[in-house]
Amino acid sequence: MEASSAMHSVNNIASFLEIGFGLQQGAGGNASDSIAFLINVAIVVIPVVIVFYWTSSI
């Protein structure tokens, strides 16, 4: 339960930062550029890997 709550928080923070830095559009669609897509994927995948690593070592 803690890992899923942590991932939900990380996802919300990542989305907030992506929209704030202009890497993603708000409630109207996604950035169309492939670089922005790769950045979006990295912003979501890296924290997921970190949380899974931390929860597996506990």
DSSP file (Angstrom, degrees, kcal/mol; ACC not computed):
  #  RESIDUE AA STRUCTURE BP1 BP2  ACC     N-H-->O    O-->H-N    N-H-->O    O-->H-N    TCO  KAPPA ALPHA  PHI   PSI    X-CA   Y-CA   Z-CA
    1    1 A M     >        0   0    0      0, 0.0     4,-2.0     0, 0.0     5,-0.2   0.000 360.0 360.0 360.0 -40.1    0.0    0.0    0.0
    2    2 A E  H  >  +     0   0    0      1,-0.2     4,-2.7     2,-0.2     5,-0.2   0.902 360.0  52.1 -64.6 -40.2    2.8    2.4    0.8
    3    3 A A  H  > S+     0   0    0      1,-0.2     4,-2.5     2,-0.2    -1,-0.2   0.906 110.1  47.8 -64.5 -40.5    4.5    1.8   -2.5
    4    4 A S  H  > S+     0   0    0      2,-0.2     4,-2.0     1,-0.2    -1,-0.2   0.884 112.6  49.1 -69.2 -36.1    1.4    2.6   -4.5
    5    5 A S  H  X S+     0   0    0     -4,-2.0     4,-2.1     2,-0.2    -2,-0.2   0.907 111.7  49.6 -66.4 -41.0    0.7    5.7   -2.4
    6    6 A A  H  X S+     0   0    0     -4,-2.7     4,-2.6     1,-0.2    -2,-0.2   0.918 110.9  49.1 -63.3 -43.0    4.3    6.8   -3.0
    7    7 A M  H  X S+     0   0    0     -4,-2.5     4,-2.6     1,-0.2    -1,-0.2   0.870 109.0  53.1 -66.4 -35.4    4.0    6.2   -6.8
    8    8 A H  H  X S+     0   0    0     -4,-2.0     4,-2.2     2,-0.2    -1,-0.2   0.923 111.5  46.1 -64.2 -43.2    0.7    8.2   -6.9
    9    9 A S  H  X S+     0   0    0     -4,-2.1     4,-2.5     2,-0.2    -2,-0.2   0.918 112.6  49.7 -64.7 -43.6    2.5   11.1   -5.2
   10   10 A V  H  X S+     0   0    0     -4,-2.6     4,-2.8     1,-0.2    -2,-0.2   0.908 110.6  50.8 -62.0 -42.0    5.5   10.9   -7.5
   11   11 A N  H  X S+     0   0    0     -4,-2.6     4,-2.5     2,-0.2    -1,-0.2   0.913 111.0  48.1 -62.6 -43.3    3.2   10.8  -10.5
   12   12 A N  H  X S+     0   0    0     -4,-2.2     4,-2.3     2,-0.2    -2,-0.2   0.920 113.9  46.3 -64.1 -43.4    1.3   13.9   -9.4
   13   13 A I  H  X S+     0   0    0     -4,-2.5     4,-2.5     2,-0.2    -2,-0.2   0.917 112.6  50.6 -65.0 -42.8    4.5   15.8   -8.6
   14   14 A A  H  X S+     0   0    0     -4,-2.8     4,-2.7     1,-0.2    -2,-0.2   0.913 111.0  48.5 -62.1 -42.8    6.0   14.8  -12.0
   15   15 A S  H  X S+     0   0    0     -4,-2.5     4,-2.4     2,-0.2     5,-0.2   0.913 110.9  50.9 -63.1 -42.5    2.9   15.9  -13.9
   16   16 A F  H  X S+     0   0    0     -4,-2.3     4,-2.4     1,-0.2    -2,-0.2   0.922 113.5  44.9 -60.3 -45.2    2.9   19.2  -12.0
   17   17 A L  H  X S+     0   0    0     -4,-2.5     4,-2.5     2,-0.2     6,-0.3   0.898 111.2  52.7 -67.8 -40.6    6.6   19.8  -12.9
   18   18 A E  H  <>S+     0   0    0     -4,-2.7     5,-2.4     2,-0.2     6,-1.1   0.926 114.0  42.2 -61.0 -45.3    6.1   18.7  -16.5
   19   19 A I  H ><5S+     0   0    0     -4,-2.4     3,-0.9     4,-0.2    -1,-0.2   0.906 113.7  53.3 -68.2 -40.8    3.3   21.2  -17.0
   20   20 A G  H 3<5S+     0   0    0     -4,-2.4    -2,-0.2     1,-0.3    -1,-0.2   0.869 112.4  43.2 -62.7 -38.2    5.1   23.9  -15.1
   21   21 A F  T 3<5S-     0   0    0     -4,-2.5    -1,-0.3    -5,-0.1    -2,-0.2   0.418 115.9-113.8 -88.8   1.8    8.2   23.6  -17.3
   22   22 A G  T < 5S+     0   0    0     -3,-0.9    -3,-0.2    -4,-0.4    -4,-0.1   0.675  81.4 123.6  78.3  17.5    6.2   23.4  -20.5
   23   23 A L  S   <S+     0   0    0     -5,-2.4     2,-0.3    -6,-0.3     8,-0.2   0.677  78.9  24.9 -81.4 -17.1    7.2   19.8  -21.3
   24   24 A Q  S    S-     0   0    0     -6,-1.1    -2,-0.2     6,-0.1     2,-0.2  -0.992  82.1-118.1-145.6 147.0    3.5   18.8  -21.4
   25   25 A Q        -     0   0    0     -2,-0.3     4,-0.2     4,-0.2     6,-0.1  -0.542  31.4-119.3 -82.9 153.4    0.3   20.6  -22.1
   26   26 A G  S >  S-     0   0    0     -2,-0.2     2,-3.9     1,-0.2     3,-1.7   0.319  73.8 -26.2 -69.8-151.2   -2.4   20.7  -19.4
   27   27 A A  T 3  S+     0   0    0      1,-0.3    -1,-0.2     3,-0.0     3,-0.1  -0.011 125.5  70.4 -60.0  38.6   -5.9   19.3  -19.8
   28   28 A G  T 3  S-     0   0    0     -2,-3.9     2,-0.3     1,-0.5    -1,-0.3   0.507 107.6 -61.5-130.4 -11.0   -5.9   19.6  -23.6
   29   29 A G    <   -     0   0    0     -3,-1.7    -1,-0.5    -4,-0.2     2,-0.3  -0.965  58.3 -67.0 155.1-170.3   -3.5   17.0  -24.8
   30   30 A N        -     0   0    0     -2,-0.3     2,-0.2    -6,-0.1    -6,-0.1  -0.714  53.0 -87.2-112.3 162.6    0.1   15.9  -24.8
   31   31 A A        -     0   0    0     -2,-0.3    -1,-0.1    -8,-0.2    -8,-0.0  -0.483  33.4-150.7 -65.2 137.7    3.3   17.4  -26.1
   32   32 A S        +     0   0    0     -2,-0.2     2,-0.2     4,-0.1    -1,-0.1   0.601  63.1 100.7 -89.9 -11.5    3.7   16.3  -29.7
   33   33 A D     >  -     0   0    0      1,-0.1     4,-1.8     4,-0.0     5,-0.1  -0.510  69.8-137.9 -80.1 139.7    7.5   16.4  -29.8
   34   34 A S  H  > S+     0   0    0      1,-0.2     4,-2.3     2,-0.2     5,-0.2   0.837 103.8  55.1 -69.0 -32.4    9.4   13.1  -29.4
   35   35 A I  H  > S+     0   0    0      2,-0.2     4,-2.4     1,-0.2    -1,-0.2   0.932 108.2  48.8 -64.7 -44.4   12.0   14.7  -27.1
   36   36 A A  H  > S+     0   0    0      1,-0.2     4,-2.5     2,-0.2    -2,-0.2   0.883 109.9  53.1 -62.0 -37.6    9.3   15.9  -24.8
   37   37 A F  H  X S+     0   0    0     -4,-1.8     4,-2.4     2,-0.2    -1,-0.2   0.928 109.2  47.8 -62.5 -45.1    7.8   12.4  -24.9
   38   38 A L  H  X S+     0   0    0     -4,-2.3     4,-2.4     1,-0.2    -2,-0.2   0.886 111.7  50.3 -64.5 -38.5   11.1   10.8  -23.9
   39   39 A I  H  X S+     0   0    0     -4,-2.4     4,-2.6     2,-0.2    -1,-0.2   0.919 110.0  50.9 -64.4 -42.9   11.5   13.3  -21.1
   40   40 A N  H  X S+     0   0    0     -4,-2.5     4,-1.3     1,-0.2    -2,-0.2   0.911 111.0  48.1 -59.9 -43.4    8.0   12.5  -19.9
   41   41 A V  H  X S+     0   0    0     -4,-2.4     4,-3.2     1,-0.2     3,-0.3   0.923 112.3  48.6 -64.1 -44.2    8.8    8.8  -19.9
   42   42 A A  H  X S+     0   0    0     -4,-2.4     4,-2.2     1,-0.2    -2,-0.2   0.892 107.5  55.4 -63.3 -39.8   12.0    9.3  -18.0
   43   43 A I  H  < S+     0   0    0     -4,-2.6    -1,-0.2     1,-0.2    -2,-0.2   0.804 117.7  35.6 -65.1 -28.2   10.3   11.5  -15.4
   44   44 A V  H  X S+     0   0    0     -4,-1.3     4,-1.3    -3,-0.3    -2,-0.2   0.866 118.7  47.6 -90.2 -41.5    7.8    8.7  -14.7
   45   45 A V  H  X S+     0   0    0     -4,-3.2     4,-2.4     2,-0.2     5,-0.2   0.899 105.3  57.0 -71.9 -41.7   10.1    5.6  -15.1
   46   46 A I  H  X S+     0   0    0     -4,-2.2     4,-2.2    -5,-0.3    -1,-0.2   0.940 109.1  44.5 -60.3 -49.9   13.0    6.8  -13.0
   47   47 A P  H  > S+     0   0    0      0, 0.0     4,-2.8     0, 0.0    -1,-0.2   0.869 111.3  55.5 -62.4 -33.2   11.0    7.3   -9.8
   48   48 A V  H  X S+     0   0    0     -4,-1.3     4,-2.5     2,-0.2    -2,-0.2   0.935 108.9  46.8 -61.9 -45.4    9.2    4.0  -10.4
   49   49 A V  H  X S+     0   0    0     -4,-2.4     4,-2.3     2,-0.2    -1,-0.2   0.912 112.7  50.1 -62.4 -42.8   12.5    2.2  -10.5
   50   50 A I  H  X S+     0   0    0     -4,-2.2     4,-2.6    -5,-0.2    -2,-0.2   0.931 111.8  47.1 -62.4 -46.4   13.7    4.0   -7.4
   51   51 A V  H  X S+     0   0    0     -4,-2.8     4,-2.6     1,-0.2     5,-0.2   0.911 112.9  48.8 -64.6 -42.0   10.5    3.2   -5.4
   52   52 A F  H  X S+     0   0    0     -4,-2.5     4,-1.8    -5,-0.2    -1,-0.2   0.894 111.9  49.9 -64.6 -38.1   10.6   -0.5   -6.4
   53   53 A Y  H  X S+     0   0    0     -4,-2.3     4,-1.3    -5,-0.2    -2,-0.2   0.941 113.0  46.0 -63.8 -47.1   14.3   -0.7   -5.5
   54   54 A W  H  X S+     0   0    0     -4,-2.6     4,-0.5     1,-0.2    -2,-0.2   0.902 114.4  47.1 -63.0 -42.2   13.6    0.9   -2.0
   55   55 A T  H  < S+     0   0    0     -4,-2.6     3,-0.4     1,-0.2    -1,-0.2   0.805 110.3  52.5 -74.1 -27.0   10.6   -1.3   -1.3
   56   56 A S  H  < S+     0   0    0     -4,-1.8    -1,-0.2    -5,-0.2    -2,-0.2   0.765 106.8  53.1 -78.5 -23.0   12.4   -4.5   -2.4
   57   57 A S  H  <        0   0    0     -4,-1.3    -1,-0.2     1,-0.2    -2,-0.2   0.557 360.0 360.0 -87.7  -6.5   15.3   -3.8   -0.1
   58   58 A I     <        0   0    0     -4,-0.5    -1,-0.2    -3,-0.4    -2,-0.1   0.470 360.0 360.0 -81.9 360.0   13.1   -3.4    3.0
